[in-house]
Amino acid sequence: MHIWSLAQELVKLGHKIIIITHAYPDGSSKTIRAGVRYLPGPIKVYYCPIKVMVDCDIFPTLSIDLPLFRNILIREGIEIVHGHQATSVMTLEACMYASTMNLASVFTDHSLFGFDDIASLHLNMVLEVILATVDSCICVSHACKENLVIRALLDPTNVHVISNAVDASKFTPDPSKRSDDR
């Protein structure tokens, strides 16, 4: 929903939006969402034939998917690659591919990760290498920015904070449902 909402707003501003993701089960184990689909906007979504490894993440290859990404980026006339989430292999590889193709790239981080467990240490090393190739980073809070700058050894002036948007109307309390036991 986050990517879809962001795409809708960018379309309103006049941008052409192409979403590239991997194929994945569509609710049941039998149906696979694959190929190209169109969402209102219009937004074009490529569900690439890339197998997921675990937890809806692809196996890191660092080069095998380059021809597929390159083909889509050239065919669609992409000028900016914008990826989300530090644990997304597709995002990190897409940022790297953008760099090899001299395309602008932006990385958005939504998470806080540590510095004291083996998984975080490895991820931080990968981020340091990959994010050295991006043009700019966005974090959803100042705490997230500080965390990312330290984890990936980034120049803080290249990391910007754009706070998560909140639709306050969805969180308006209903006084009639208030409990009397305070």
N, C-alpha and C positions, 0 to 999 in steps of 0.2 A: 504493500500500500504506500510505503514511503516513496519508492521510486516512481510509482504511478502518479501520486500527487505532485511530486516535483516535476515530472514530465508534463502534466497538465498545465502547470503554471508557466513553464518555459514555452510551451506551445502558444499560450495566451500572449507571450511577449514576442512572438514571431519566429521562434526557433524551430528548426526541424529536429525531431527527436527520434533516435533509433536506439532501442534497447537490445543488448546482446546478452544472452544468458544460456544456460545449458538446458537440454531436454530433461524433463523430470516427470515422475508419476503425477497424474491429474486427479487426485482424490482416491482412485482405486488402483490396485496393483496391476490392473490390466491395461489401463489407458495411459498413454505417454503423450505429453504435450511436446511436440516437435515441429520443426519447419518454421515458416514465417506466418505470423498472425498480425492482424491490425486491431488496434484499440481505438476508441473514440479520441479524436483530437486533431488530426490523425497521428497515431503513434504506431510505428512499426516495431514488432518484436521478433527477433531471431532466437528461436529455441534450437541451439546448435547440437549436433549429434555427438556430444561429449559425455562420456560416462561419469557418473558421480562415484566417488570413493566411499565417503562416509559423511553423514550429517549434511547432505546436500552440497558437498564441496567436491571439486574435481581433483584428480590426481595431478600433482605439480609436474610439468614436463619442461617448462621454460623455453620450448621451441616447437614442439609437435603441432600445436594449435596455431602457430603463426600464419601459415598459408590461409587458413580459414578466416582468421581475424583480418588479415591483410586484404583479402578479397572483399570482405564486407565493408571495411573502412574505405577502400578505394571506390567500390561500386556506389556506395551511398554518399561519397563526397564528404566524409566526416572531417571536421576541422579540430574538434576538441573531444578528447576521451575523458570521461568523468566516471571514476570508479568509487565504490563504497565498500567499506569494511575491511579491516586489517586481516581477518582470517579467511577472506575470499581469495582463493587461488586465482580464479578468473580475473578478479579486479587487479591483483598484483601483476599477473602476466599481461593484461591489457595495457596497463601503465607502461610496462617495459616495452611492449610492442609499439606503442605510440611513440616512445622515445626513438626507437630504431627507424621509424618512418617520419621523423621530424614533425610529428603532430603535437599540439599542445595537450597537456594532461593535467587533470586535477584529481586529487584523492581526498575523499571525505571519510573521516574516522568518527565512529559513534561509540567507542568503547574505552574502557580503562583496563589496562593489563599491568601485571606486576613485573618485578625484576628479580624474583627469587626462586622461581621454579623452572625446570628444564624446558617446558613448553613455551613459556613466556620468553626465556632467553633466546631460544631458537627463532621465535617469531620476531623478536626485536632485531636480531641480526639480519633476517630477511628484509624487514622493513627498512633498515638502514641502507641496504643495497638498492632496493627497488625505489624507495622514495627519493633517493638522490637523483633519480631520472625525471621526476615530475616537476611541473612548472609551479604548482601551488598546492597547498593542503588546506582543507577546511575541517574544523572540529566543531562539535555541537555545544561545547561549553569551554570555559576558561580552564577548568580542571582537566578536561580532555586534551586541550592544547598543551598544557604543561606536561602531561603524561606522554603525549606523542613526541614532543620536542626532545624529551629526555630519552625515550625508548629508541628513537630512530636517529638521534643526533642531528636534528634539523636546525636550521637557522630560524629562530622564532619570528623574524619579520616575514618569512615565507609561509607562515601558518596563520590562518584567519579564523575567527570565531563567528559562526552564524548559528545562533541558538535554535534549537528545535522549535518548530511552530506548534502551538497548542490551540485547538478549537475550543475556547472556553465555554461555548454554548453546550458542548457535550458533557461538561462537568458542572453544570449549574444544579445546586441541590434543590430537591423538591421538599419544601417545608411540611407538606402534608404526610410525608413518609418518615418524619423525624421521630426517633424513639424518645420516650419520656425518661428512660433510665440513663441519666448522664453520669 
